[in-house]
């Protein structure tokens, strides 16, 4: 998180491949990054995430399930990597992100209150928070 691959690897070393070129291969995937993507992208029109009948967020599980099915149907073995605690060097960046999320959350509530649906959706995506329970649910789904 926070490091762009192009900052680490020279442009000439990067090769873009089609999904079908990965058939019969195993690929490593950043699980946290994917869960965040699904939480941000899979939402109702007003910005609220998908939820079960108990009010528990399920957007991340829906995305993880269908992405995994897509890989398997394409003959690709996905290996989800759940990395550990971030290094202390990242603390400042994490604090900045937390502040931006809190600001986005406040703007989301205001947009909802004023029925600005498009803005609400944008701010909801910016305010995404991945909880330990969501991570554990994702791990259980993949087992």
Rosetta silent file (secondary structure, phi, psi, omega in degrees, C-alpha in Angstrom):
SEQUENCE: XXXXXXXXXXXXXXXXXXXXXXXXXXXXXXXXXXXXXXXXXXXXXXXXXXXXXXXXXXXXXXXXXXXXXXXXXXXXXXXXXXXXXXXXXXXXXXXXXXXXXXXXXXXXXXXXXXXXXXXXXXXXXXXXXXXXXXXXXXXXXXX
SCORE:     score description
SCORE:     0.000 S_00000001
   1 L     0.000  134.172  174.877    0.000    0.000    0.000 S_00000001
   2 L    89.797  -16.889  179.505    1.228    3.432   -0.830 S_00000001
   3 L  -106.327  129.055  179.008    4.086    2.307   -3.059 S_00000001
   4 L   -90.336  132.073 -176.760    3.570    2.444   -6.786 S_00000001
   5 H   -56.236  -34.306 -178.489    5.077   -0.479   -8.674 S_00000001
   6 H   -70.385  -16.104  174.522    6.415    1.876  -11.332 S_00000001
   7 H   -77.881  -20.618 -175.954    8.523    3.604   -8.668 S_00000001
   8 H  -102.816  -31.578 -174.457   10.304    0.316   -7.976 S_00000001
   9 L  -118.959  130.988  179.752   10.506   -1.366  -11.356 S_00000001
  10 L   -61.719  145.821 -178.927   11.736    0.309  -14.553 S_00000001
  11 H   -51.932  -38.172 -177.247    9.114    0.784  -17.253 S_00000001
  12 H   -68.272  -17.961 -179.163   11.095   -1.448  -19.635 S_00000001
  13 H   -91.362   -6.892 -177.224   10.808   -4.391  -17.217 S_00000001
  14 L   -90.864  129.534  178.002    7.009   -4.237  -17.056 S_00000001
  15 L  -123.893  121.556  177.065    5.080   -6.537  -19.362 S_00000001
  16 L   -83.194  130.630 -179.594    1.305   -6.278  -19.621 S_00000001
  17 L  -123.274  154.088  175.206   -0.300   -9.684  -20.126 S_00000001
  18 L   -82.814  154.391 -178.949   -3.784  -10.834  -20.996 S_00000001
  19 H   -55.808  -40.623 -177.591   -5.681  -12.975  -18.504 S_00000001
  20 H   -66.206  -18.671  177.107   -5.571  -15.996  -20.836 S_00000001
  21 H   -74.458  -12.144 -179.503   -1.744  -15.870  -20.796 S_00000001
  22 H   -97.210    2.992  179.071   -1.880  -16.794  -17.107 S_00000001
  23 L   -55.120  139.949  179.810   -3.773  -20.058  -17.718 S_00000001
  24 L    66.126   21.806  177.445   -2.260  -22.994  -15.784 S_00000001
  25 L  -121.135  158.750  172.099   -0.281  -20.625  -13.585 S_00000001
  26 E  -103.658  136.932  178.973   -0.518  -19.638   -9.932 S_00000001
  27 E  -126.502  141.478  177.742   -0.509  -15.920   -9.188 S_00000001
  28 E   -90.067  135.879 -177.552    0.041  -14.106   -5.885 S_00000001
  29 E  -127.669  139.911  176.663   -2.484  -11.385   -5.055 S_00000001
  30 E   -75.470  102.740 -173.894   -2.423   -8.666   -2.399 S_00000001
  31 H   -62.914  -43.404 -178.866   -5.497   -9.708   -0.413 S_00000001
  32 H   -62.251  -43.188  179.743   -5.843   -6.472    1.567 S_00000001
  33 H   -60.045  -43.997 -179.314   -5.653   -4.375   -1.591 S_00000001
  34 H   -66.105  -42.273  179.453   -8.339   -6.483   -3.245 S_00000001
  35 H   -60.792  -41.862  176.498  -10.632   -6.354   -0.206 S_00000001
  36 H   -61.450  -44.124  179.599  -10.333   -2.547   -0.166 S_00000001
  37 H   -57.690  -46.140 -178.476  -11.103   -2.417   -3.888 S_00000001
  38 H   -66.323  -40.145  178.422  -14.250   -4.493   -3.427 S_00000001
  39 H   -61.993  -37.590 -179.034  -15.399   -2.451   -0.422 S_00000001
  40 H   -76.295  -39.145 -170.660  -15.002    0.739   -2.431 S_00000001
  41 H   -88.838  -35.576 -173.627  -16.458   -0.468   -5.720 S_00000001
  42 L   -92.106   96.619 -173.098  -19.318   -2.805   -4.812 S_00000001
  43 E  -145.370  162.061  172.738  -21.980   -0.442   -3.487 S_00000001
  44 L   -72.923  165.105  179.657  -25.585    0.603   -3.800 S_00000001
  45 L   -56.068  -29.720 -179.226  -26.303    3.723   -5.904 S_00000001
  46 L   -86.666    1.273  177.577  -26.327    5.896   -2.756 S_00000001
  47 L   100.812   -9.432  179.407  -22.901    4.640   -1.698 S_00000001
  48 L   -74.729  142.517 -179.718  -23.946    2.143    0.956 S_00000001
  49 E   -74.649  166.367  173.333  -22.131   -1.197    0.749 S_00000001
  50 L   -66.194  143.174 -179.996  -23.847   -4.536    0.245 S_00000001
  51 E  -139.507  154.706  174.793  -25.063   -5.979    3.556 S_00000001
  52 L   -85.786 -176.542 -176.601  -26.598   -9.185    4.821 S_00000001
  53 L   -66.891  -14.688  177.752  -29.877   -9.388    6.768 S_00000001
  54 L   -95.774    3.962  179.818  -27.972   -8.642   10.003 S_00000001
  55 L    82.738   10.162  178.369  -26.503   -5.402    8.647 S_00000001
  56 L   -83.698  134.644 -179.582  -23.012   -6.873    8.221 S_00000001
  57 E   -66.663  133.942 -178.870  -21.093   -5.545    5.202 S_00000001
  58 L  -127.468    4.538 -178.819  -20.620   -8.187    2.504 S_00000001
  59 H   -54.401  -43.817 -177.648  -19.279   -6.210   -0.480 S_00000001
  60 H   -64.616  -35.728 -179.590  -15.774   -7.559    0.091 S_00000001
  61 H   -72.398  -40.093  177.484  -17.014  -11.162    0.205 S_00000001
  62 H   -60.613  -48.267  179.826  -19.052  -10.798   -2.965 S_00000001
  63 H   -62.678  -44.695 -179.090  -16.063   -9.358   -4.819 S_00000001
  64 H   -62.705  -43.007  179.921  -13.655  -11.947   -3.450 S_00000001
  65 H   -61.957  -53.885 -175.309  -15.982  -14.805   -4.362 S_00000001
  66 H   -69.544  -34.429  176.373  -16.659  -13.698   -7.935 S_00000001
  67 H   -64.744  -42.254  179.670  -13.044  -12.666   -8.618 S_00000001
  68 H   -64.130  -44.787  177.661  -11.862  -16.080   -7.395 S_00000001
  69 H   -58.681  -43.299  179.901  -14.439  -17.880   -9.542 S_00000001
  70 H   -60.620  -44.876  178.109  -13.300  -15.826  -12.549 S_00000001
  71 H   -61.784  -47.911 -177.245   -9.655  -16.791  -11.989 S_00000001
  72 H   -62.868  -43.201  177.579  -10.491  -20.478  -11.532 S_00000001
  73 H   -63.153  -25.293  178.527  -12.711  -20.523  -14.640 S_00000001
  74 L   -88.676    4.614  178.709   -9.778  -18.971  -16.528 S_00000001
  75 L    78.190   22.284 -177.909   -7.485  -21.791  -15.377 S_00000001
  76 L  -110.464  136.507  176.929   -5.576  -19.575  -12.942 S_00000001
  77 E   -97.868  107.401  179.330   -4.787  -20.545   -9.350 S_00000001
  78 E   -79.868  135.130  174.998   -5.100  -17.415   -7.180 S_00000001
  79 E  -118.517  109.964 -177.543   -2.916  -17.261   -4.068 S_00000001
  80 E   -86.495  126.078 -178.814   -4.124  -14.555   -1.713 S_00000001
  81 E  -105.245  116.728  175.959   -1.387  -13.000    0.418 S_00000001
  82 L  -102.128   97.693 -176.895   -2.495  -11.469    3.717 S_00000001
  83 L   -75.434  168.039 -175.271    0.585   -9.576    4.841 S_00000001
  84 L   -83.185 -157.619 -178.749    1.277   -8.681    8.457 S_00000001
  85 L   -62.942  138.806 -179.669    1.387   -5.465   10.413 S_00000001
  86 L   -66.042  150.678  179.727    2.686   -2.485    8.397 S_00000001
  87 L   -67.086  156.371 -178.436    6.233   -1.297    9.128 S_00000001
  88 H   -61.394  -25.821  177.859    6.741    1.693   11.429 S_00000001
  89 H   -60.290  -20.902 -175.601    8.002    3.688    8.430 S_00000001
  90 H   -92.555   -3.561 -175.164    4.424    3.721    7.193 S_00000001
  91 H   -54.602  -46.187 -177.939    2.890    5.239   10.352 S_00000001
  92 H   -61.157  -43.993  179.202    2.801    8.804    9.033 S_00000001
  93 H   -63.484  -40.546  179.368    1.107    7.699    5.808 S_00000001
  94 H   -65.044  -37.684  176.563   -1.442    5.646    7.763 S_00000001
  95 H   -65.291  -40.942  177.338   -2.271    8.654    9.964 S_00000001
  96 H   -62.360  -42.491  179.098   -2.745   10.802    6.848 S_00000001
  97 H   -63.534  -41.977  179.500   -5.051    8.180    5.346 S_00000001
  98 H   -59.963  -43.666  179.544   -7.064    7.974    8.565 S_00000001
  99 H   -62.855  -44.255  179.367   -7.541   11.751    8.542 S_00000001
 100 H   -63.058  -38.414  178.696   -8.639   11.719    4.872 S_00000001
 101 H   -65.428  -41.442  179.048  -11.116    8.910    5.596 S_00000001
 102 H   -63.260  -41.082  177.460  -12.592   10.833    8.532 S_00000001
 103 H   -64.081  -42.893  179.454  -13.000   13.918    6.330 S_00000001
 104 H   -64.575  -37.787  177.962  -14.621   11.819    3.593 S_00000001
 105 H   -60.963  -44.326  179.188  -16.960   10.245    6.156 S_00000001
 106 H   -63.753  -42.565  178.981  -18.157   13.670    7.303 S_00000001
 107 H   -66.809  -34.938  177.095  -18.693   14.772    3.689 S_00000001
 108 H   -61.885  -49.871 -179.423  -20.551   11.510    2.995 S_00000001
 109 H   -59.192  -41.073  179.379  -22.979   12.096    5.889 S_00000001
 110 H   -65.090  -43.595 -179.725  -23.552   15.671    4.711 S_00000001
 111 H   -64.393  -39.877  177.882  -24.166   14.569    1.114 S_00000001
 112 H   -63.551  -45.732 -179.491  -26.644   11.891    2.259 S_00000001
 113 H   -57.979  -36.142 -178.062  -28.442   14.409    4.464 S_00000001
 114 L   -97.158   11.002  177.059  -28.788   16.764    1.478 S_00000001
 115 L    58.527   33.924  174.725  -29.738   13.927   -0.955 S_00000001
 116 L   -94.025   83.405 -169.965  -26.678   14.449   -3.164 S_00000001
 117 H   -60.996  -47.189 -178.680  -26.500   10.796   -4.203 S_00000001
 118 H   -61.407  -45.183  177.996  -23.547   10.963   -6.608 S_00000001
 119 H   -63.319  -40.860 -179.635  -21.408   12.880   -4.122 S_00000001
 120 H   -59.005  -43.681  179.877  -22.449   10.508   -1.344 S_00000001
 121 H   -62.038  -44.574 -179.815  -21.250    7.536   -3.367 S_00000001
 122 H   -61.486  -47.393 -179.245  -17.875    9.155   -4.069 S_00000001
 123 H   -68.039  -34.214  177.384  -17.302   10.061   -0.423 S_00000001
 124 H   -62.424  -41.172  178.372  -18.459    6.625    0.730 S_00000001
 125 H   -64.233  -36.575 -179.705  -15.816    5.044   -1.490 S_00000001
 126 H   -72.522  -23.755 -174.536  -13.163    7.346   -0.041 S_00000001
 127 L   -95.718   10.263 -176.966  -14.180    6.509    3.539 S_00000001
 128 L   -55.141  135.208  175.790  -13.829    2.726    3.207 S_00000001
 129 L  -128.913  128.810  178.042  -12.541    0.954    6.320 S_00000001
 130 L   -99.030  118.347 -177.486  -11.420   -2.653    6.348 S_00000001
 131 L   -94.428  163.866  176.257  -11.985   -4.246    9.755 S_00000001
 132 H   -59.404  -38.169  178.792  -10.301   -7.284   11.294 S_00000001
 133 H   -63.395  -38.993  178.449  -13.651   -9.107   11.085 S_00000001
 134 H   -63.901  -42.087  178.507  -13.872   -8.419    7.357 S_00000001
 135 H   -62.241  -46.014  179.926  -10.372   -9.814    6.852 S_00000001
 136 H   -63.578  -39.209  176.512  -11.240  -12.928    8.876 S_00000001
 137 H   -61.132  -42.443  178.016  -14.480  -13.366    6.892 S_00000001
 138 H   -61.743  -43.251  178.277  -12.448  -13.186    3.680 S_00000001
 139 H   -63.046  -42.341  179.146  -10.004  -15.799    4.953 S_00000001
 140 H   -62.991  -41.200  179.203  -12.882  -18.091    5.960 S_00000001
 141 H   -60.744  -40.213 -176.509  -14.470  -17.716    2.530 S_00000001
 142 H   -75.816  -19.337  178.662  -11.223  -18.695    0.824 S_00000001
 143 L   -72.413    0.000    0.000  -10.729  -21.801    2.973 S_00000001
